């Protein structure tokens, strides 16, 4: 009876571990922050916590209409991206400047 309880406890704990890893944002595995000026909507949705396909498409539409972002803070001008969402994702994003004139 004790072995059955132990086996059940191990199975439950392993299942919980697997489930928690499955729902963990992909961004935790990213070694390099995502460049918001070159990222696709799918990449933005996968990396950014709280951003799904619609918000990611809104970011792309804003970028296409207004040009490249000059800073991560500029994302707050995109409809649906508030300060809380921006702060939560700041460490996962970057803006790469292609200024070769220096």
Secondary structure, DSSP 8 states (H G I E B T S, - for coil): -HHHHHHHHHHHHHHHHHHHHHTS-GGGG-SS-EETTT--HHHHHHHSTT--HHHHHHHHHHHHHH-S-SSGGGGGGSTT--HHHHHHHGGGEE--------
